[in-house]
Amino acid sequence: MGSGILAGLAAGALWGLVFVAPRMTRGFAGIDLTAGRFLVYGIVSLAVLALSWRRARRPTWAQAWGALWLSILGFTGYYWVLVLAIRDAGTEMPALIVGLIPLWVMLLGKPGHLRWRTLAPGLLLTAAGLFLMSRAVHAGASAAGALPHYTRGLALSVLAMACWTAFSLLNAAWLRRHPDVSATDWANWLGVATGLGGLVLALGLGTPLPRLMAQPGWPLFALVVLGIGFGSSWLATILWNLASQRLAASLCGQLIVSETLFALLYSFAWDGRWPSAMQLSAAFLFTLGILASIKAHQ
């Protein structure tokens, strides 16, 4: 159980980077960031499969189809919507709305043997932390009046939350139905499928590469794409699959809170400012919620 918890927390730390990536690459289209991230994920996955081709497991047609539609739900579709949400509403509120995923996953993925009263402390602490952080965001500089498309950004954030909640539950269920498939193999199959989606996005909707390379800030854009393509996609997916195989869906859901915490931490670091006392209190409540949920599952 301990290794599964550590894997889930590490995945959350890597996923947190994707919330600040759109702000680091302002001036570049969201579709280019999305396509670039997942092209890198697909290339890394193909390289790993090629290097281990003789001993690597081959997916069946049904498994390949599962990887394809789950990759759209949890990767290309989810992240494109999230990038647009962050461009419209800033970092904090989309991170908080996506931070509701643990509540939904815990509610929808609760093991039958667990009683609601044992899960209630973790749920209430997480909800209190989200409420407190949302109040802090409204009181800060990211108020809705400073962002002309703020409401649209909130709607897109809710859509992104729904996509990833569904992906988390369906991905965990798929892994439980296929215990013979390793976390690494599944991450690479998802990566190939996601890379194909990224290629379709790049060719159909993306900016041509020569024009991309001519834009100011291209070196930073390329570094960000490589970082989130390898770390926040390939490596984070392996870590999350390990957590999904070793932990109940409800506990995995609670560990997603770490994504919100790290996203806010990276946002504060990028802005060069310290969180307020209210934001620190909310982070403390998030942490207590994770610990309470771990205790409930022991």
C-alpha positions as CSV (number, residue, x, y, z in Angstrom):
1,M,0.0,0.0,0.0
2,G,2.8,2.4,0.9
3,S,4.4,2.1,-2.6
4,G,1.0,2.8,-4.2
5,I,0.6,5.9,-2.2
6,L,4.0,7.2,-3.0
7,A,3.4,6.5,-6.7
8,G,0.1,8.4,-6.6
9,L,1.7,11.4,-4.9
10,A,4.6,11.5,-7.4
11,A,2.1,11.3,-10.3
12,G,0.3,14.3,-8.7
13,A,3.5,16.3,-8.4
14,L,4.2,15.7,-12.1
15,W,0.6,16.5,-13.2
16,G,0.7,19.7,-11.3
17,L,3.2,21.0,-13.9
18,V,0.6,21.0,-16.7
19,F,-1.4,23.7,-14.9
20,V,1.4,26.2,-15.1
21,A,2.7,25.2,-18.6
22,P,0.0,27.2,-20.5
23,R,1.1,30.3,-18.5
24,M,4.8,29.7,-19.3
25,T,4.0,29.5,-23.0
26,R,1.7,32.5,-23.5
27,G,1.7,33.5,-27.2
28,F,1.5,29.9,-28.3
29,A,-1.9,28.3,-29.2
30,G,-3.3,25.8,-26.7
31,I,-3.7,23.2,-29.5
32,D,0.0,23.4,-30.2
33,L,0.9,22.8,-26.5
34,T,-1.6,19.9,-26.3
35,A,-0.4,18.3,-29.6
36,G,3.3,18.8,-28.7
37,R,2.9,17.3,-25.2
38,F,1.3,14.2,-26.5
39,L,3.5,13.8,-29.6
40,V,6.4,13.6,-27.1
41,Y,4.5,11.1,-25.0
42,G,3.8,8.9,-28.1
43,I,7.5,9.1,-29.3
44,V,8.8,8.1,-25.9
45,S,6.3,5.2,-25.7
46,L,7.2,4.0,-29.2
47,A,11.0,4.2,-28.3
48,V,10.5,2.1,-25.2
49,L,8.4,-0.5,-27.0
50,A,11.0,-0.6,-29.8
51,L,13.8,-1.2,-27.4
52,S,12.0,-4.0,-25.7
53,W,10.2,-5.4,-28.7
54,R,11.2,-9.0,-28.3
55,R,10.0,-9.2,-24.7
56,A,7.3,-6.5,-24.7
57,R,3.7,-7.7,-24.5
58,R,1.5,-7.0,-27.6
59,P,-2.0,-5.7,-27.1
60,T,-5.0,-7.5,-28.6
61,W,-7.3,-5.5,-30.8
62,A,-9.7,-5.0,-27.9
63,Q,-6.9,-3.8,-25.7
64,A,-5.7,-1.4,-28.4
65,W,-9.2,0.0,-28.8
66,G,-9.4,0.5,-25.0
67,A,-6.1,2.4,-25.1
68,L,-7.4,4.6,-27.9
69,W,-10.6,5.8,-26.4
70,L,-9.2,6.1,-22.9
71,S,-6.4,8.2,-24.3
72,I,-8.9,10.6,-25.8
73,L,-10.9,10.8,-22.6
74,G,-7.9,11.2,-20.2
75,F,-5.2,12.8,-22.3
76,T,-5.8,14.6,-25.6
77,G,-9.4,15.6,-25.0
78,Y,-9.0,16.4,-21.3
79,Y,-5.8,18.5,-21.6
80,W,-6.9,20.5,-24.6
81,V,-10.1,21.5,-22.7
82,L,-8.0,22.3,-19.6
83,V,-5.5,24.4,-21.5
84,L,-8.4,26.5,-22.9
85,A,-9.8,26.8,-19.4
86,I,-6.5,28.0,-18.0
87,R,-6.2,30.6,-20.8
88,D,-9.7,31.9,-20.0
89,A,-9.8,31.7,-16.2
90,G,-6.2,31.7,-15.0
91,T,-4.5,28.8,-13.0
92,E,-6.2,28.8,-9.6
93,M,-9.9,28.2,-10.3
94,P,-9.3,25.5,-12.9
95,A,-6.9,23.8,-10.5
96,L,-9.6,24.0,-7.8
97,I,-12.4,22.7,-10.0
98,V,-10.2,19.8,-11.2
99,G,-9.4,19.4,-7.5
100,L,-13.0,18.2,-7.0
101,I,-12.1,15.0,-8.9
102,P,-11.1,13.3,-5.6
103,L,-14.5,13.9,-4.2
104,W,-16.3,12.5,-7.2
105,V,-13.9,9.5,-7.5
106,M,-14.3,8.7,-3.8
107,L,-18.1,9.0,-4.1
108,L,-18.3,6.9,-7.3
109,G,-15.5,4.4,-6.6
110,K,-16.0,3.6,-2.9
111,P,-15.3,-0.1,-2.1
112,G,-18.3,-1.9,-0.8
113,H,-16.7,-2.8,2.5
114,L,-16.0,0.8,3.5
115,R,-18.6,2.7,5.5
116,W,-19.4,6.3,4.7
117,R,-18.6,7.4,8.2
118,T,-15.0,6.3,7.8
119,L,-14.6,8.3,4.5
120,A,-16.5,11.4,5.8
121,P,-13.5,13.1,7.5
122,G,-11.4,13.0,4.4
123,L,-14.3,14.2,2.2
124,L,-15.1,17.0,4.6
125,L,-11.5,18.2,5.0
126,T,-11.0,18.2,1.2
127,A,-14.3,20.1,0.7
128,A,-13.3,22.6,3.3
129,G,-10.0,23.1,1.7
130,L,-11.5,23.7,-1.7
131,F,-14.0,26.2,-0.2
132,L,-11.3,28.1,1.6
133,M,-9.0,28.2,-1.5
134,S,-11.9,29.4,-3.7
135,R,-12.5,32.3,-1.3
136,A,-8.8,33.2,-1.4
137,V,-8.8,33.2,-5.2
138,H,-11.9,35.4,-5.3
139,A,-10.2,37.8,-2.9
140,G,-7.0,37.9,-4.9
141,A,-5.8,39.4,-8.1
142,S,-7.3,36.7,-10.3
143,A,-10.8,38.0,-9.8
144,A,-13.3,37.4,-12.7
145,G,-13.3,41.1,-13.8
146,A,-9.7,40.8,-14.9
147,L,-10.4,37.9,-17.2
148,P,-13.0,38.7,-20.0
149,H,-13.7,35.0,-20.6
150,Y,-13.7,33.9,-17.0
151,T,-17.2,32.2,-17.1
152,R,-16.3,30.3,-20.2
153,G,-13.1,29.2,-18.5
154,L,-15.1,27.9,-15.5
155,A,-17.4,25.9,-17.8
156,L,-14.4,24.3,-19.6
157,S,-12.9,23.5,-16.2
158,V,-16.0,21.6,-15.2
159,L,-15.9,19.7,-18.5
160,A,-12.2,18.8,-17.9
161,M,-13.1,17.6,-14.4
162,A,-15.8,15.3,-15.8
163,C,-13.5,13.9,-18.4
164,W,-10.8,13.0,-15.9
165,T,-13.1,11.7,-13.3
166,A,-14.5,9.3,-15.9
167,F,-11.0,8.4,-17.0
168,S,-9.8,7.7,-13.5
169,L,-12.6,5.3,-12.7
170,L,-12.6,3.6,-16.1
171,N,-8.8,3.2,-16.3
172,A,-8.7,1.7,-12.8
173,A,-11.5,-0.7,-13.8
174,W,-9.6,-1.7,-17.0
175,L,-6.5,-2.4,-15.0
176,R,-8.4,-4.6,-12.6
177,R,-9.9,-6.6,-15.5
178,H,-6.4,-7.1,-17.0
179,P,-4.1,-7.9,-14.1
180,D,-1.7,-9.6,-16.5
181,V,-0.9,-6.2,-18.2
182,S,1.9,-4.3,-16.4
183,A,1.6,-0.6,-15.5
184,T,4.5,0.1,-17.9
185,D,3.0,-1.8,-20.8
186,W,-0.4,-0.1,-20.3
187,A,1.3,3.4,-20.1
188,N,3.1,2.7,-23.3
189,W,0.0,1.5,-25.1
190,L,-1.8,4.6,-23.9
191,G,1.2,6.6,-25.0
192,V,1.1,5.3,-28.6
193,A,-2.7,5.9,-28.8
194,T,-2.2,9.4,-27.3
195,G,0.6,10.2,-29.7
196,L,-1.6,9.3,-32.6
197,G,-4.2,11.8,-31.2
198,G,-1.5,14.4,-30.8
199,L,-0.4,13.9,-34.4
200,V,-4.0,14.3,-35.7
201,L,-4.3,17.5,-33.7
202,A,-1.0,18.9,-34.9
203,L,-1.7,18.1,-38.6
204,G,-5.4,19.1,-38.6
205,L,-5.5,22.1,-36.2
206,G,-1.9,23.0,-35.2
207,T,0.4,25.7,-36.3
208,P,3.0,24.5,-39.0
209,L,6.4,23.7,-37.4
210,P,8.3,26.4,-39.3
211,R,5.9,29.1,-38.1
212,L,6.1,27.7,-34.5
213,M,9.9,27.8,-34.6
214,A,9.8,31.4,-35.8
215,Q,7.7,32.6,-32.9
216,P,9.4,34.5,-30.0
217,G,9.9,32.1,-27.0
218,W,10.2,29.0,-29.1
219,P,13.1,27.5,-27.0
220,L,11.1,27.8,-23.8
221,F,8.0,26.3,-25.5
222,A,10.0,23.4,-26.8
223,L,11.5,22.7,-23.3
224,V,8.1,22.9,-21.7
225,V,6.6,20.5,-24.3
226,L,9.5,18.0,-23.7
227,G,9.1,18.3,-19.9
228,I,5.4,17.7,-19.7
229,G,5.5,15.2,-22.5
230,F,8.0,12.9,-20.8
231,G,7.4,13.7,-17.1
232,S,3.8,14.7,-16.8
233,S,2.6,12.1,-19.4
234,W,4.8,9.0,-19.8
235,L,6.3,8.9,-16.3
236,A,3.3,10.1,-14.5
237,T,1.1,7.6,-16.3
238,I,3.3,4.7,-15.2
239,L,3.2,6.0,-11.6
240,W,-0.6,6.4,-11.7
241,N,-1.1,2.9,-13.1
242,L,1.0,1.5,-10.3
243,A,-1.2,3.3,-7.8
244,S,-4.4,2.2,-9.5
245,Q,-3.3,-1.4,-9.4
246,R,-2.3,-1.3,-5.7
247,L,-5.0,1.0,-4.2
248,A,-8.7,1.2,-4.0
249,A,-10.3,3.7,-6.5
250,S,-11.5,5.9,-3.7
251,L,-8.1,6.2,-2.2
252,C,-6.5,6.9,-5.6
253,G,-9.1,9.6,-6.0
254,Q,-8.1,11.3,-2.8
255,L,-4.4,11.3,-3.8
256,I,-5.4,13.4,-6.9
257,V,-5.6,16.3,-4.4
258,S,-1.8,16.3,-4.5
259,E,-2.1,17.5,-8.1
260,T,-4.0,20.6,-7.0
261,L,-1.5,21.3,-4.2
262,F,1.5,21.1,-6.6
263,A,-0.3,23.1,-9.3
264,L,-0.9,25.9,-6.8
265,L,2.7,25.7,-5.6
266,Y,4.1,25.9,-9.1
267,S,1.8,28.8,-9.9
268,F,2.9,30.7,-6.8
269,A,6.6,30.0,-7.8
270,W,6.0,31.2,-11.3
271,D,4.4,34.4,-10.1
272,G,7.2,34.9,-7.6
273,R,4.8,35.4,-4.7
274,W,4.0,33.6,-1.4
275,P,0.5,32.1,-0.7
276,S,-1.7,34.0,1.6
277,A,-2.6,32.7,5.1
278,M,-6.0,31.5,3.8
279,Q,-4.3,29.6,0.9
280,L,-1.8,28.0,3.3
281,S,-4.7,27.0,5.6
282,A,-6.5,25.4,2.6
283,A,-3.4,23.5,1.6
284,F,-3.2,22.3,5.2
285,L,-6.8,21.1,5.0
286,F,-6.0,19.3,1.7
287,T,-3.1,17.5,3.4
288,L,-5.2,16.4,6.4
289,G,-7.9,15.1,3.9
290,I,-5.3,12.9,2.2
291,L,-4.0,11.6,5.6
292,A,-7.6,10.9,6.8
293,S,-8.4,9.0,3.6
294,I,-5.3,6.9,3.9
295,K,-6.2,6.1,7.5
296,A,-9.8,5.1,6.4
297,H,-8.4,2.6,3.9
298,Q,-6.0,0.9,6.3
